[in-house]
Amino acid sequence: MIGIIFGFGSETLEVRVMGNDVYFRTSQFMQFTTIDGLKLSKVGVIKEFPDLKGNDDWNKIAISRFKEKIKKMNNEKEAAEYLIEDLKKYGYKPLYMQKKGFRPQKLK
């Protein structure tokens, strides 16, 4: 299990990678959710996947593509690095990373 804490303005986002599963939690909510429980931005999805612009099922397709991409990753570390780089593009600042329950390490 790898946990990553991001800052976004005054909000905190925690992401956990457990095998091929990714869970998200914001500072507002106490429970983790999968990508299925997130409210995705249509503008952000279309920016990432321009072919979904006129598609009514853009949300389902984007979630499916995300899950497939994570499943193709070789290990949790590769998935965590991908998430860090991907979320950085949208203004999220990686703050800490915690591996297998050990003490969190500050990210630069």
N, CA, C and O atoms as a GROMACS GRO file, in nm:
protein
  432
    1MET      N    1   0.084  -0.118   0.000
    1MET     CA    2   0.000   0.000   0.000
    1MET      C    3   0.089   0.124   0.000
    1MET      O    4   0.184   0.136   0.077
    2ILE      N    5   0.055   0.217  -0.088
    2ILE     CA    6   0.125   0.345  -0.094
    2ILE      C    7   0.021   0.455  -0.081
    2ILE      O    8  -0.078   0.457  -0.154
    3GLY      N    9   0.043   0.544   0.012
    3GLY     CA   10  -0.044   0.660   0.031
    3GLY      C   11   0.028   0.786  -0.010
    3GLY      O   12   0.146   0.804   0.019
    4ILE      N   13  -0.044   0.875  -0.078
    4ILE     CA   14   0.014   1.002  -0.122
    4ILE      C   15  -0.081   1.113  -0.079
    4ILE      O   16  -0.202   1.104  -0.100
    5ILE      N   17  -0.026   1.217  -0.018
    5ILE     CA   18  -0.106   1.331   0.024
    5ILE      C   19  -0.070   1.450  -0.066
    5ILE      O   20   0.047   1.484  -0.083
    6PHE      N   21  -0.174   1.510  -0.123
    6PHE     CA   22  -0.159   1.625  -0.212
    6PHE      C   23  -0.225   1.747  -0.149
    6PHE      O   24  -0.321   1.735  -0.073
    7GLY      N   25  -0.173   1.863  -0.182
    7GLY     CA   26  -0.237   1.989  -0.146
    7GLY      C   27  -0.294   2.052  -0.271
    7GLY      O   28  -0.231   2.050  -0.377
    8PHE      N   29  -0.412   2.110  -0.257
    8PHE     CA   30  -0.475   2.182  -0.369
    8PHE      C   31  -0.546   2.302  -0.308
    8PHE      O   32  -0.658   2.291  -0.259
    9GLY      N   33  -0.479   2.416  -0.313
    9GLY     CA   34  -0.534   2.534  -0.245
    9GLY      C   35  -0.538   2.506  -0.095
    9GLY      O   36  -0.436   2.471  -0.036
   10SER      N   37  -0.655   2.522  -0.035
   10SER     CA   38  -0.669   2.496   0.108
   10SER      C   39  -0.718   2.354   0.135
   10SER      O   40  -0.740   2.317   0.250
   11GLU      N   41  -0.735   2.275   0.032
   11GLU     CA   42  -0.786   2.140   0.046
   11GLU      C   43  -0.673   2.037   0.040
   11GLU      O   44  -0.569   2.060  -0.021
   12THR      N   45  -0.697   1.924   0.105
   12THR     CA   46  -0.602   1.814   0.104
   12THR      C   47  -0.667   1.694   0.038
   12THR      O   48  -0.783   1.664   0.064
   13LEU      N   49  -0.591   1.625  -0.046
   13LEU     CA   50  -0.638   1.505  -0.113
   13LEU      C   51  -0.544   1.392  -0.076
   13LEU      O   52  -0.422   1.406  -0.085
   14GLU      N   53  -0.601   1.279  -0.035
   14GLU     CA   54  -0.520   1.161  -0.006
   14GLU      C   55  -0.554   1.053  -0.108
   14GLU      O   56  -0.672   1.025  -0.132
   15VAL      N   57  -0.452   0.994  -0.166
   15VAL     CA   58  -0.469   0.887  -0.265
   15VAL      C   59  -0.398   0.764  -0.211
   15VAL      O   60  -0.284   0.772  -0.166
   16ARG      N   61  -0.466   0.651  -0.215
   16ARG     CA   62  -0.405   0.524  -0.175
   16ARG      C   63  -0.404   0.428  -0.293
   16ARG      O   64  -0.504   0.409  -0.361
   17VAL      N   65  -0.288   0.369  -0.314
   17VAL     CA   66  -0.272   0.269  -0.418
   17VAL      C   67  -0.253   0.135  -0.348
   17VAL      O   68  -0.157   0.116  -0.273
   18MET      N   69  -0.346   0.043  -0.372
   18MET     CA   70  -0.340  -0.090  -0.312
   18MET      C   71  -0.352  -0.192  -0.424
   18MET      O   72  -0.462  -0.224  -0.469
   19GLY      N   73  -0.238  -0.244  -0.469
   19GLY     CA   74  -0.240  -0.335  -0.583
   19GLY      C   75  -0.285  -0.261  -0.707
   19GLY      O   76  -0.224  -0.162  -0.747
   20ASN      N   77  -0.393  -0.309  -0.769
   20ASN     CA   78  -0.449  -0.243  -0.887
   20ASN      C   79  -0.565  -0.151  -0.853
   20ASN      O   80  -0.634  -0.104  -0.943
   21ASP      N   81  -0.588  -0.126  -0.726
   21ASP     CA   82  -0.698  -0.040  -0.684
   21ASP      C   83  -0.644   0.094  -0.635
   21ASP      O   84  -0.541   0.100  -0.568
   22VAL      N   85  -0.716   0.200  -0.670
   22VAL     CA   86  -0.679   0.335  -0.628
   22VAL      C   87  -0.798   0.395  -0.555
   22VAL      O   88  -0.911   0.390  -0.604
   23TYR      N   89  -0.773   0.451  -0.436
   23TYR     CA   90  -0.878   0.511  -0.354
   23TYR      C   91  -0.844   0.658  -0.330
   23TYR      O   92  -0.728   0.696  -0.320
   24PHE      N   93  -0.948   0.740  -0.321
   24PHE     CA   94  -0.933   0.884  -0.305
   24PHE      C   95  -1.012   0.932  -0.184
   24PHE      O   96  -1.118   0.878  -0.152
   25ARG      N   97  -0.959   1.035  -0.116
   25ARG     CA   98  -1.030   1.098  -0.004
   25ARG      C   99  -0.985   1.243   0.005
   25ARG      O  100  -0.866   1.273  -0.001
   26THR      N  101  -1.083   1.332   0.020
   26THR     CA  102  -1.050   1.473   0.040
   26THR      C  103  -1.059   1.506   0.188
   26THR      O  104  -1.107   1.425   0.268
   27SER      N  105  -1.013   1.624   0.224
   27SER     CA  106  -1.016   1.665   0.364
   27SER      C  107  -1.160   1.682   0.414
   27SER      O  108  -1.183   1.684   0.535
   28GLN      N  109  -1.256   1.696   0.323
   28GLN     CA  110  -1.396   1.712   0.363
   28GLN      C  111  -1.461   1.580   0.404
   28GLN      O  112  -1.547   1.577   0.492
   29PHE      N  113  -1.419   1.471   0.341
   29PHE     CA  114  -1.485   1.343   0.361
   29PHE      C  115  -1.394   1.246   0.435
   29PHE      O  116  -1.273   1.245   0.415
   30MET      N  117  -1.454   1.166   0.522
   30MET     CA  118  -1.377   1.074   0.604
   30MET      C  119  -1.355   0.938   0.538
   30MET      O  120  -1.265   0.865   0.579
   31GLN      N  121  -1.434   0.904   0.439
   31GLN     CA  122  -1.424   0.773   0.376
   31GLN      C  123  -1.350   0.781   0.243
   31GLN      O  124  -1.358   0.882   0.172
   32PHE      N  125  -1.279   0.674   0.212
   32PHE     CA  126  -1.215   0.663   0.081
   32PHE      C  127  -1.318   0.616  -0.020
   32PHE      O  128  -1.413   0.546   0.015
   33THR      N  129  -1.299   0.656  -0.144
   33THR     CA  130  -1.385   0.611  -0.254
   33THR      C  131  -1.297   0.574  -0.372
   33THR      O  132  -1.184   0.622  -0.384
   34THR      N  133  -1.349   0.491  -0.458
   34THR     CA  134  -1.279   0.459  -0.582
   34THR      C  135  -1.306   0.572  -0.681
   34THR      O  136  -1.379   0.666  -0.649
   35ILE      N  137  -1.249   0.562  -0.797
   35ILE     CA  138  -1.273   0.665  -0.900
   35ILE      C  139  -1.420   0.668  -0.938
   35ILE      O  140  -1.469   0.771  -0.986
   36ASP      N  141  -1.493   0.558  -0.919
   36ASP     CA  142  -1.636   0.554  -0.950
   36ASP      C  143  -1.715   0.655  -0.867
   36ASP      O  144  -1.818   0.705  -0.911
   37GLY      N  145  -1.666   0.685  -0.746
   37GLY     CA  146  -1.737   0.776  -0.657
   37GLY      C  147  -1.697   0.922  -0.672
   37GLY      O  148  -1.752   1.008  -0.603
   38LEU      N  149  -1.603   0.951  -0.761
   38LEU     CA  150  -1.558   1.088  -0.779
   38LEU      C  151  -1.644   1.161  -0.882
   38LEU      O  152  -1.696   1.100  -0.976
   39LYS      N  153  -1.657   1.290  -0.862
   39LYS     CA  154  -1.726   1.374  -0.959
   39LYS      C  155  -1.618   1.430  -1.052
   39LYS      O  156  -1.540   1.518  -1.013
   40LEU      N  157  -1.614   1.380  -1.174
   40LEU     CA  158  -1.512   1.422  -1.268
   40LEU      C  159  -1.554   1.549  -1.341
   40LEU      O  160  -1.672   1.571  -1.366
   41SER      N  161  -1.458   1.629  -1.375
   41SER     CA  162  -1.481   1.750  -1.452
   41SER      C  163  -1.484   1.714  -1.600
   41SER      O  164  -1.389   1.654  -1.651
   42LYS      N  165  -1.591   1.751  -1.668
   42LYS     CA  166  -1.601   1.721  -1.811
   42LYS      C  167  -1.490   1.791  -1.889
   42LYS      O  168  -1.434   1.733  -1.982
   43VAL      N  169  -1.458   1.912  -1.852
   43VAL     CA  170  -1.351   1.987  -1.919
   43VAL      C  171  -1.218   1.915  -1.903
   43VAL      O  172  -1.141   1.902  -1.998
   44GLY      N  173  -1.190   1.866  -1.780
   44GLY     CA  174  -1.065   1.794  -1.754
   44GLY      C  175  -1.058   1.662  -1.830
   44GLY      O  176  -0.953   1.625  -1.883
   45VAL      N  177  -1.171   1.592  -1.835
   45VAL     CA  178  -1.175   1.464  -1.906
   45VAL      C  179  -1.152   1.486  -2.056
   45VAL      O  180  -1.076   1.412  -2.119
   46ILE      N  181  -1.217   1.586  -2.112
   46ILE     CA  182  -1.203   1.614  -2.256
   46ILE      C  183  -1.061   1.662  -2.287
   46ILE      O  184  -1.009   1.638  -2.396
   47LYS      N  185  -1.000   1.731  -2.192
   47LYS     CA  186  -0.861   1.775  -2.210
   47LYS      C  187  -0.769   1.653  -2.220
   47LYS      O  188  -0.674   1.651  -2.299
   48GLU      N  189  -0.798   1.553  -2.138
   48GLU     CA  190  -0.718   1.430  -2.137
   48GLU      C  191  -0.754   1.338  -2.254
   48GLU      O  192  -0.667   1.276  -2.314
   49PHE      N  193  -0.883   1.329  -2.285
   49PHE     CA  194  -0.933   1.241  -2.391
   49PHE      C  195  -1.019   1.321  -2.488
   49PHE      O  196  -1.142   1.321  -2.475
   50PRO      N  197  -0.959   1.390  -2.584
   50PRO     CA  198  -1.036   1.475  -2.676
   50PRO      C  199  -1.142   1.399  -2.756
   50PRO      O  200  -1.241   1.459  -2.800
   51ASP      N  201  -1.123   1.269  -2.776
   51ASP     CA  202  -1.220   1.191  -2.854
   51ASP      C  203  -1.354   1.174  -2.783
   51ASP      O  204  -1.450   1.127  -2.844
   52LEU      N  205  -1.363   1.210  -2.655
   52LEU     CA  206  -1.488   1.196  -2.579
   52LEU      C  207  -1.574   1.322  -2.583
   52LEU      O  208  -1.677   1.329  -2.516
   53LYS      N  209  -1.533   1.421  -2.660
   53LYS     CA  210  -1.602   1.551  -2.659
   53LYS      C  211  -1.752   1.542  -2.686
   53LYS      O  212  -1.830   1.603  -2.613
   54GLY      N  213  -1.794   1.469  -2.785
   54GLY     CA  214  -1.937   1.462  -2.817
   54GLY      C  215  -2.006   1.338  -2.762
   54GLY      O  216  -2.122   1.312  -2.795
   55ASN      N  217  -1.936   1.261  -2.680
   55ASN     CA  218  -1.990   1.135  -2.631
   55ASN      C  219  -2.070   1.156  -2.502
   55ASN      O  220  -2.020   1.219  -2.408
   56ASP      N  221  -2.192   1.105  -2.498
   56ASP     CA  222  -2.276   1.119  -2.378
   56ASP      C  223  -2.226   1.034  -2.262
   56ASP      O  224  -2.255   1.065  -2.146
   57ASP      N  225  -2.153   0.928  -2.290
   57ASP     CA  226  -2.101   0.839  -2.185
   57ASP      C  227  -1.956   0.872  -2.149
   57ASP      O  228  -1.881   0.783  -2.110
   58TRP      N  229  -1.917   0.998  -2.162
   58TRP     CA  230  -1.779   1.039  -2.137
   58TRP      C  231  -1.730   0.999  -1.998
   58TRP      O  232  -1.615   0.960  -1.982
   59ASN      N  233  -1.817   1.009  -1.898
   59ASN     CA  234  -1.778   0.979  -1.761
   59ASN      C  235  -1.742   0.831  -1.745
   59ASN      O  236  -1.636   0.798  -1.692
   60LYS      N  237  -1.829   0.743  -1.791
   60LYS     CA  238  -1.806   0.599  -1.780
   60LYS      C  239  -1.682   0.556  -1.857
   60LYS      O  240  -1.603   0.474  -1.810
   61ILE      N  241  -1.665   0.610  -1.976
   61ILE     CA  242  -1.550   0.574  -2.059
   61ILE      C  243  -1.420   0.621  -1.995
   61ILE      O  244  -1.321   0.548  -1.995
   62ALA      N  245  -1.418   0.742  -1.941
   62ALA     CA  246  -1.298   0.796  -1.875
   62ALA      C  247  -1.261   0.711  -1.754
   62ALA      O  248  -1.143   0.682  -1.732
   63ILE      N  249  -1.360   0.670  -1.675
   63ILE     CA  250  -1.334   0.586  -1.558
   63ILE      C  251  -1.278   0.451  -1.602
   63ILE      O  252  -1.183   0.400  -1.542
   64SER      N  253  -1.336   0.395  -1.706
   64SER     CA  254  -1.290   0.267  -1.759
   64SER      C  255  -1.145   0.276  -1.807
   64SER      O  256  -1.065   0.187  -1.781
   65ARG      N  257  -1.112   0.384  -1.878
   65ARG     CA  258  -0.976   0.403  -1.928
   65ARG      C  259  -0.877   0.418  -1.813
   65ARG      O  260  -0.765   0.366  -1.820
   66PHE      N  261  -0.918   0.490  -1.708
   66PHE     CA  262  -0.830   0.507  -1.591
   66PHE      C  263  -0.802   0.371  -1.528
   66PHE      O  264  -0.687   0.339  -1.497
   67LYS      N  265  -0.906   0.292  -1.507
   67LYS     CA  266  -0.889   0.160  -1.445
   67LYS      C  267  -0.798   0.070  -1.528
   67LYS      O  268  -0.713   0.000  -1.474
   68GLU      N  269  -0.816   0.072  -1.660
   68GLU     CA  270  -0.733  -0.010  -1.748
   68GLU      C  271  -0.587   0.035  -1.742
   68GLU      O  272  -0.496  -0.048  -1.741
   69LYS      N  273  -0.565   0.164  -1.737
   69LYS     CA  274  -0.427   0.217  -1.730
   69LYS      C  275  -0.360   0.171  -1.601
   69LYS      O  276  -0.244   0.130  -1.604
   70ILE      N  277  -0.431   0.177  -1.489
   70ILE     CA  278  -0.375   0.134  -1.361
   70ILE      C  279  -0.347  -0.016  -1.362
   70ILE      O  280  -0.244  -0.060  -1.310
   71LYS      N  281  -0.436  -0.096  -1.421
   71LYS     CA  282  -0.416  -0.241  -1.428
   71LYS      C  283  -0.293  -0.278  -1.508
   71LYS      O  284  -0.231  -0.381  -1.481
   72LYS      N  285  -0.256  -0.197  -1.606
   72LYS     CA  286  -0.139  -0.225  -1.689
   72LYS      C  287  -0.007  -0.191  -1.619
   72LYS      O  288   0.100  -0.229  -1.666
   73MET      N  289  -0.015  -0.120  -1.506
   73MET     CA  290   0.106  -0.083  -1.433
   73MET      C  291   0.165  -0.209  -1.369
   73MET      O  292   0.092  -0.299  -1.328
   74ASN      N  293   0.297  -0.213  -1.361
   74ASN     CA  294   0.366  -0.331  -1.309
   74ASN      C  295   0.358  -0.346  -1.157
   74ASN      O  296   0.358  -0.457  -1.105
   75ASN      N  297   0.350  -0.233  -1.087
   75ASN     CA  298   0.347  -0.239  -0.941
   75ASN      C  299   0.287  -0.110  -0.884
   75ASN      O  300   0.256  -0.016  -0.959
   76GLU      N  301   0.271  -0.107  -0.752
   76GLU     CA  302   0.212   0.010  -0.686
   76GLU      C  303   0.297   0.135  -0.704
   76GLU      O  304   0.244   0.245  -0.720
   77LYS      N  305   0.429   0.118  -0.701
   77LYS     CA  306   0.518   0.233  -0.714
   77LYS      C  307   0.499   0.302  -0.850
   77LYS      O  308   0.494   0.424  -0.858
   78GLU      N  309   0.488   0.223  -0.956
   78GLU     CA  310   0.468   0.279  -1.090
   78GLU      C  311   0.334   0.353  -1.096
   78GLU      O  312   0.326   0.461  -1.156
   79ALA      N  313   0.229   0.296  -1.035
   79ALA     CA  314   0.098   0.361  -1.034
   79ALA      C  315   0.104   0.491  -0.953
   79ALA      O  316   0.045   0.591  -0.993
   80ALA      N  317   0.174   0.490  -0.841
   80ALA     CA  318   0.186   0.610  -0.758
   80ALA      C  319   0.260   0.720  -0.832
   80ALA      O  320   0.220   0.836  -0.826
   81GLU      N  321   0.367   0.685  -0.902
   81GLU     CA  322   0.442   0.785  -0.978
   81GLU      C  323   0.357   0.844  -1.090
   81GLU      O  324   0.363   0.964  -1.117
   82TYR      N  325   0.278   0.759  -1.156
   82TYR     CA  326   0.188   0.807  -1.261
   82TYR      C  327   0.086   0.906  -1.203
   82TYR      O  328   0.061   1.011  -1.262
   83LEU      N  329   0.027   0.872  -1.088
   83LEU     CA  330  -0.073   0.960  -1.025
   83LEU      C  331  -0.012   1.094  -0.984
   83LEU      O  332  -0.074   1.198  -1.000
   84ILE      N  333   0.110   1.089  -0.932
   84ILE     CA  334   0.177   1.213  -0.892
   84ILE      C  335   0.196   1.304  -1.014
   84ILE      O  336   0.161   1.422  -1.010
   85GLU      N  337   0.250   1.248  -1.120
   85GLU     CA  338   0.274   1.328  -1.241
   85GLU      C  339   0.144   1.376  -1.304
   85GLU      O  340   0.136   1.490  -1.351
   86ASP      N  341   0.041   1.292  -1.305
   86ASP     CA  342  -0.085   1.329  -1.366
   86ASP      C  343  -0.156   1.439  -1.285
   86ASP      O  344  -0.207   1.534  -1.344
   87LEU      N  345  -0.160   1.425  -1.154
   87LEU     CA  346  -0.228   1.525  -1.072
   87LEU      C  347  -0.151   1.658  -1.066
   87LEU      O  348  -0.212   1.763  -1.047
   88LYS      N  349  -0.021   1.653  -1.082
   88LYS     CA  350   0.059   1.777  -1.088
   88LYS      C  351   0.012   1.866  -1.203
   88LYS      O  352   0.010   1.988  -1.190
   89LYS      N  353  -0.025   1.803  -1.316
   89LYS     CA  354  -0.070   1.879  -1.433
   89LYS      C  355  -0.194   1.962  -1.402
   89LYS      O  356  -0.218   2.064  -1.466
   90TYR      N  357  -0.271   1.920  -1.304
   90TYR     CA  358  -0.397   1.988  -1.270
   90TYR      C  359  -0.385   2.074  -1.145
   90TYR      O  360  -0.486   2.116  -1.089
   91GLY      N  361  -0.262   2.100  -1.100
   91GLY     CA  362  -0.240   2.192  -0.990
   91GLY      C  363  -0.229   2.129  -0.852
   91GLY      O  364  -0.217   2.201  -0.753
   92TYR      N  365  -0.234   1.997  -0.844
   92TYR     CA  366  -0.218   1.931  -0.715
   92TYR      C  367  -0.070   1.921  -0.682
   92TYR      O  368   0.011   1.884  -0.766
   93LYS      N  369  -0.035   1.956  -0.557
   93LYS     CA  370   0.104   1.955  -0.515
   93LYS      C  371   0.128   1.835  -0.424
   93LYS      O  372   0.069   1.827  -0.316
   94PRO      N  373   0.213   1.740  -0.465
   94PRO     CA  374   0.241   1.625  -0.379
   94PRO      C  375   0.318   1.668  -0.255
   94PRO      O  376   0.422   1.735  -0.265
   95LEU      N  377   0.268   1.631  -0.139
   95LEU     CA  378   0.330   1.673  -0.013
   95LEU      C  379   0.403   1.558   0.057
   95LEU      O  380   0.519   1.572   0.095
   96TYR      N  381   0.334   1.444   0.074
   96TYR     CA  382   0.390   1.331   0.148
   96TYR      C  383   0.358   1.200   0.078
   96TYR      O  384   0.259   1.188   0.007
   97MET      N  385   0.447   1.101   0.102
   97MET     CA  386   0.422   0.966   0.054
   97MET      C  387   0.449   0.870   0.168
   97MET      O  388   0.548   0.883   0.240
   98GLN      N  389   0.359   0.774   0.184
   98GLN     CA  390   0.373   0.674   0.288
   98GLN      C  391   0.368   0.536   0.223
   98GLN      O  392   0.275   0.506   0.148
   99LYS      N  393   0.467   0.452   0.253
   99LYS     CA  394   0.474   0.320   0.194
   99LYS      C  395   0.456   0.214   0.302
   99LYS      O  396   0.526   0.214   0.403
  100LYS      N  397   0.361   0.124   0.280
  100LYS     CA  398   0.337   0.006   0.364
  100LYS      C  399   0.322   0.041   0.512
  100LYS      O  400   0.367  -0.035   0.598
  101GLY      N  401   0.261   0.152   0.543
  101GLY     CA  402   0.233   0.189   0.681
  101GLY      C  403   0.348   0.252   0.756
  101GLY      O  404   0.333   0.286   0.874
  102PHE      N  405   0.462   0.270   0.692
  102PHE     CA  406   0.574   0.335   0.759
  102PHE      C  407   0.549   0.485   0.767
  102PHE      O  408   0.453   0.536   0.709
  103ARG      N  409   0.634   0.554   0.836
  103ARG     CA  410   0.620   0.698   0.855
  103ARG      C  411   0.621   0.770   0.719
  103ARG      O  412   0.703   0.739   0.633
  104PRO      N  413   0.529   0.867   0.702
  104PRO     CA  414   0.526   0.941   0.574
  104PRO      C  415   0.655   1.018   0.550
  104PRO      O  416   0.715   1.072   0.643
  105GLN      N  417   0.695   1.024   0.424
  105GLN     CA  418   0.814   1.100   0.386
  105GLN      C  419   0.770   1.221   0.305
  105GLN      O  420   0.683   1.211   0.219
  106LYS      N  421   0.832   1.332   0.333
  106LYS     CA  422   0.801   1.456   0.260
  106LYS      C  423   0.853   1.446   0.118
  106LYS      O  424   0.966   1.403   0.095
  107LEU      N  425   0.770   1.488   0.022
  107LEU     CA  426   0.811   1.488  -0.118
  107LEU      C  427   0.861   1.625  -0.157
  107LEU      O  428   0.814   1.727  -0.105
  108LYS      N  429   0.957   1.628  -0.248
  108LYS     CA  430   1.017   1.756  -0.290
  108LYS      C  431   0.950   1.805  -0.414
  108LYS      O  432   0.986   1.911  -0.465
   0.00000   0.00000   0.00000
